[in-house]
């Protein structure tokens, strides 16, 4: 089980299972969400995710054109996770968790990014991750 949370500890996240994939994202939304040049994310099954505390949600249309909601701690501002929203208003079956929130560094070391997305927006001074799929834009599902 992977356990983590926000900077102040008011929101905790538990995931019981293995990530479906691990991805670096270079989109503009992720830059704005984190204040960094990219995000490192685990894509997980929403049903296996347990959230305690009360994260704040921000609805938006993503760079991909999909309706999404991103969640962060209302107290310290830590970005936590996000997901697409289905046409019925329910969260998608998968959730994108910001990998840096997990407490155990071992989890991060075990899961090298399997893909990079929005590579056309990667900053010129960043090198591709060796062995990771390089995807221009959002992967088609």
PyMOL commands that set and color helices and strands:
alter all, ss='L'
color gray80, all
select helices_A, chain A and resi 28-34+46-48+99-101+105-110+119-121
alter helices_A, ss='H'
color red, helices_A
select strands_A, chain A and resi 2-5+12-15+21-25+39-45+49-52+56-61+67-72+79-84+94-98+115-117+133-135
alter strands_A, ss='S'
color yellow, strands_A
deselect
rebuild
show_as cartoon
